[in-house]
Amino acid sequence: MSNIVRFIETMPKAELHLHIEGSLEPEQMFALARRNKVDLPYETVEAVKQAYDFSNLQDFLDIYYQGMSVLQTRTDFHDLTWAYLSRVHEENVTHTEIFFDPQGHTERGVAFETVLDGIEDALARARDELGLTSRLIMCFLRHLSEESALATLEEALPHRARIHGVGLDSSEVGHPPEKFARVFAKARDADFRLVAHAGEEGPPAYVSGALDVLAVERIDHGVRAMEEPALVERLAAAKVPLTVCPLSNLKLCVVDDLADHPLDRMLRAGLRATVNSDDPAYFGGYMTENFLAVQKALNLDFEAIKTLGRNAFLASFLDYGEKADAVARFDAFAESYAGRA
């Protein structure tokens, strides 16, 4: 095993782009379906895995929303979240910022509080038992109306202390950031941290719109920003974090070959890029797999991997003191590898 592989496997990691519903592994989907007496259109786990052979965002989302049907109780959401947290703890993830999609559940009759309570149960357990810190980000589904997003924000406001940020996900093309200007303004007034998916399948203009109209402080994905040099310069100068998801980009054909991924060019351009898993159950890799795959494909050196890992802690929504401590621990760990990788 090379030293750089060992460094990737053992370094402290922060994940900033993880859809908790996208961590629903086929085996757990079947177990929850049995528990809740939900009929799935698949007879076996292998059939589910075969259905994961999609090539664009919309085909993925169709399967993704179908899988949500098995999530019905507070215990289900705890078990889903705990499965993710316990798995990534083994990969040395020490901090995670989890997206959840309440509209995907409330629209089918699951109460907002049921979703939130179950997820938070697992986050608190991980903090106490694993020492794993977290932040929770509520995403609006961009294929739905802004009115639906506004109603969801109203449901969230009584739980403001438990939800750290709001984001924007789901089908990007045809749903520009401007569509959600009012709800993001209201969320900003309520002191939520703001992020948004942009520049995955959508054009660079969506990245600019997320910055200018939604006033987000972090861009989820953002790889297509590389098509516009002036935008790259702006992102670099402002140190706007980009939560990049290499295996997701490959699976959804944002890139045809991981060797063509722009992550190395993003680093050379001075962008604050990070590595994340997105929807690992569907895209074939959690944090370590994403790091290993992109390192091999792009021949990233130790300094590049170190920068990507450190960027994630810098870009996190940890409190100032917690962030300083996490960065110091990462730096100390990286220093122990310097000269050996």
C-alpha positions in Angstrom: 0.0 0.0 0.0 1.4 3.4 -1.0 1.8 6.1 1.6 -0.6 8.4 -0.2 -3.3 5.7 -0.2 -2.7 5.1 3.5 -2.9 8.9 4.1 -6.2 9.0 2.3 -7.6 6.1 4.3 -6.5 7.4 7.7 -6.7 11.2 7.5 -9.4 13.0 9.4 -12.2 13.9 6.9 -15.1 16.4 6.8 -18.0 15.7 4.5 -20.0 18.7 3.4 -22.2 17.3 0.6 -24.2 14.2 1.6 -27.9 13.6 1.0 -29.0 11.3 3.8 -31.7 9.8 1.7 -29.0 9.0 -0.8 -27.2 6.8 1.7 -30.1 4.2 1.7 -28.3 1.0 0.7 -30.4 -1.6 -1.2 -30.2 -4.0 1.7 -31.6 -1.4 4.1 -34.2 -0.4 1.6 -35.5 -4.0 1.6 -35.3 -4.3 5.4 -37.4 -1.1 5.9 -39.8 -2.2 3.2 -40.5 -5.4 5.2 -40.7 -3.5 8.4 -43.3 -1.0 7.0 -45.0 -3.4 4.7 -44.1 -1.4 1.6 -44.3 -3.0 -1.8 -41.2 -2.3 -3.9 -41.1 -2.8 -7.7 -38.0 -5.0 -7.2 -37.9 -8.6 -6.1 -34.3 -8.8 -4.9 -31.4 -6.6 -3.7 -29.7 -7.4 -7.0 -32.6 -6.1 -9.0 -32.3 -2.8 -7.1 -28.6 -2.6 -7.9 -29.3 -3.2 -11.5 -31.8 -0.3 -11.5 -29.0 2.0 -10.4 -27.7 1.8 -13.9 -28.7 5.4 -14.8 -26.8 8.0 -16.8 -28.4 11.4 -15.9 -29.7 13.3 -13.0 -33.4 12.9 -13.7 -33.2 9.1 -14.1 -31.4 8.9 -10.8 -33.9 11.1 -9.1 -36.8 8.9 -10.3 -35.3 5.9 -8.5 -34.2 8.1 -5.5 -37.7 9.3 -4.8 -39.1 5.8 -5.2 -36.7 4.5 -2.6 -37.9 7.2 -0.1 -41.2 5.4 0.2 -39.8 2.9 2.8 -38.9 5.8 5.2 -42.0 6.3 7.3 -41.2 6.5 11.1 -38.8 8.3 13.4 -37.0 5.0 13.9 -36.6 4.6 10.1 -34.9 8.0 9.9 -32.7 7.2 12.9 -31.7 3.9 11.4 -30.9 5.4 8.0 -28.8 8.2 9.5 -27.0 5.9 12.0 -26.1 3.5 9.2 -24.4 6.3 7.4 -22.7 7.8 10.5 -21.3 4.5 11.8 -20.0 3.6 8.3 -18.2 6.9 7.7 -16.8 6.9 11.2 -14.8 3.8 10.2 -13.4 5.9 7.3 -12.3 8.6 9.8 -14.9 11.1 9.0 -14.9 13.3 12.1 -17.4 16.0 10.9 -20.4 15.8 8.5 -22.9 18.2 7.2 -26.0 16.3 6.1 -28.7 17.4 3.6 -32.3 16.2 4.1 -35.3 16.7 1.8 -38.4 17.3 3.9 -40.6 17.9 0.9 -39.8 14.4 -0.3 -41.4 13.1 2.9 -44.2 15.6 3.8 -45.7 15.3 0.4 -46.4 11.6 1.0 -47.8 12.2 4.5 -44.7 11.9 6.8 -44.6 14.7 9.3 -41.8 17.2 9.2 -41.0 16.5 12.9 -40.9 12.7 12.3 -38.1 13.2 9.8 -36.2 15.8 11.8 -36.5 13.9 15.1 -35.2 10.7 13.7 -32.2 12.3 12.0 -31.4 14.3 15.0 -31.6 11.2 17.3 -28.8 9.6 15.2 -26.7 12.8 15.1 -26.8 13.1 18.9 -26.0 9.5 19.3 -23.0 9.8 16.9 -21.7 12.9 18.8 -22.0 11.0 22.2 -20.8 7.6 21.1 -18.4 8.3 18.2 -17.3 11.9 18.8 -18.5 12.7 15.3 -19.7 16.3 15.0 -22.4 17.4 12.5 -24.6 20.1 11.0 -28.0 19.6 9.4 -29.0 21.4 6.2 -32.6 21.4 4.9 -32.8 21.4 1.1 -35.7 22.7 -1.0 -36.6 20.6 -4.1 -36.1 22.9 -7.0 -38.5 21.0 -9.3 -41.3 22.0 -7.0 -42.6 25.6 -6.7 -41.2 28.3 -4.6 -44.5 28.4 -2.8 -43.9 24.8 -1.6 -40.4 25.8 -0.5 -41.8 28.8 1.5 -44.3 26.5 3.2 -41.5 24.1 4.1 -39.5 27.0 5.5 -42.4 27.9 7.7 -42.5 24.4 9.0 -38.8 24.6 9.8 -38.8 27.9 11.6 -40.1 26.5 15.0 -37.1 24.1 14.8 -34.6 26.8 13.9 -32.2 25.8 16.7 -31.9 22.3 15.2 -31.4 23.2 11.5 -28.2 25.0 10.7 -28.7 25.8 7.0 -30.9 25.6 3.9 -29.9 24.4 0.5 -31.3 23.8 -3.0 -31.2 20.4 -4.7 -33.0 18.1 -7.2 -33.4 18.7 -10.9 -31.2 21.6 -11.8 -31.8 22.2 -15.5 -34.7 24.5 -16.1 -34.9 25.5 -12.5 -32.5 28.5 -12.0 -31.6 29.9 -8.6 -33.7 33.0 -9.4 -36.8 30.9 -9.0 -36.1 30.7 -5.2 -35.1 34.3 -4.5 -37.9 35.0 -2.0 -37.5 31.9 0.1 -33.7 32.3 0.4 -34.1 35.9 1.4 -36.5 34.8 4.1 -34.1 32.1 5.2 -31.3 34.6 5.3 -33.4 36.9 7.5 -33.8 33.9 9.9 -30.0 33.5 10.1 -29.8 30.2 8.3 -26.5 29.4 6.6 -27.1 29.3 2.8 -25.9 26.8 0.2 -27.1 25.7 -3.2 -26.5 23.1 -5.9 -25.3 24.9 -9.0 -23.1 24.1 -12.0 -23.6 20.3 -12.0 -25.8 19.9 -15.0 -26.8 23.5 -15.1 -24.7 26.2 -16.7 -22.1 28.5 -15.1 -24.8 31.2 -15.0 -26.5 29.1 -12.3 -23.4 29.4 -10.1 -23.5 33.2 -10.6 -27.2 33.3 -9.8 -26.7 31.3 -6.6 -24.1 33.8 -5.5 -25.8 37.0 -6.6 -29.5 36.2 -6.1 -29.5 33.7 -3.3 -26.4 35.0 -1.6 -25.1 31.6 -0.8 -21.8 31.1 0.9 -21.0 27.7 -0.5 -21.6 26.1 -3.9 -22.5 22.4 -4.1 -20.8 20.8 -7.1 -19.9 23.9 -9.2 -17.7 22.0 -11.7 -19.2 23.8 -14.7 -17.9 27.1 -13.3 -14.7 26.1 -14.9 -16.2 26.9 -18.3 -16.2 30.6 -17.5 -12.7 32.1 -16.5 -14.1 35.3 -15.0 -16.3 33.2 -12.7 -13.4 31.0 -11.7 -11.4 34.2 -10.8 -14.3 35.4 -8.7 -14.7 32.2 -6.8 -11.0 32.0 -6.1 -10.8 35.6 -5.0 -13.8 35.2 -2.6 -12.6 31.8 -1.4 -16.1 30.4 -2.1 -16.1 26.7 -1.1 -17.1 24.1 -3.8 -18.4 20.7 -2.5 -17.3 18.5 -5.4 -18.5 14.9 -5.8 -16.2 13.0 -8.2 -17.9 9.6 -8.4 -21.3 11.3 -8.6 -20.1 13.4 -11.5 -18.9 10.2 -13.3 -22.1 8.2 -12.6 -24.3 11.1 -13.9 -22.1 11.7 -16.9 -21.1 15.2 -15.9 -17.7 13.9 -16.9 -17.3 10.9 -19.2 -14.1 9.7 -17.6 -12.7 10.5 -14.2 -9.4 11.3 -15.9 -11.2 14.3 -17.4 -12.6 15.6 -14.1 -11.6 19.3 -13.5 -10.8 18.8 -9.8 -7.0 19.2 -10.4 -7.6 22.3 -12.5 -9.8 23.7 -9.8 -7.0 23.4 -7.3 -4.5 25.0 -9.6 -6.9 27.9 -10.1 -7.0 28.5 -6.4 -10.5 27.3 -5.8 -11.5 26.0 -2.4 -12.6 22.6 -3.7 -13.5 19.7 -1.4 -14.3 16.0 -2.0 -17.6 14.5 -1.0 -19.8 11.5 -1.7 -23.2 13.1 -2.6 -25.5 10.0 -2.7 -23.1 7.1 -1.9 -25.5 4.2 -2.0 -26.4 5.1 -5.6 -23.0 6.3 -6.9 -20.8 3.5 -5.6 -18.5 5.2 -3.1 -18.3 6.9 0.3 -15.6 9.4 1.2 -12.6 7.2 1.0 -13.6 5.7 -2.3 -14.1 9.2 -3.8 -10.7 10.3 -2.6 -8.9 7.2 -3.9 -10.7 7.2 -7.2 -9.9 10.8 -8.1 -6.4 10.6 -6.7 -5.7 7.6 -9.0 -7.5 9.1 -12.1 -5.8 12.5 -11.8 -2.5 11.4 -10.2 -3.0 13.9 -7.4 0.0 14.3 -5.2 0.2 14.5 -1.4 -0.1 18.3 -1.4 -3.3 18.2 -3.5 -4.9 15.6 -1.3 -3.9 17.5 1.8 -5.4 20.7 0.4 -8.7 19.0 -0.4 -8.9 17.5 3.0 -8.0 20.7 4.8 -10.4 22.8 2.6 -13.3 20.8 3.9 -12.7 21.7 7.5 -12.1 25.3 6.5 -15.4 25.4 4.6 -17.4 23.7 7.3 -20.1 25.4 9.4 -18.3 24.4 12.6 -18.2 27.2 15.2 -15.0 29.2 15.2 -13.3 27.4 18.0 -14.4 23.9 16.8 -13.1 24.7 13.3 -9.8 26.0 14.6 -9.4 22.8 16.6 -10.4 20.5 13.7 -8.0 22.3 11.3 -5.2 22.0 13.8 -5.8 18.3 14.3 -5.8 17.8 10.5 -2.6 19.8 10.1 -0.9 17.8 12.8 -1.9 14.6 11.2 -0.8 15.7 7.7 2.5 16.9 9.1 3.2 13.4 10.4 3.0 12.2 6.8 5.0 14.9 5.2 8.0 13.5 3.4 6.5 9.9 3.4 3.7 10.3 0.9 
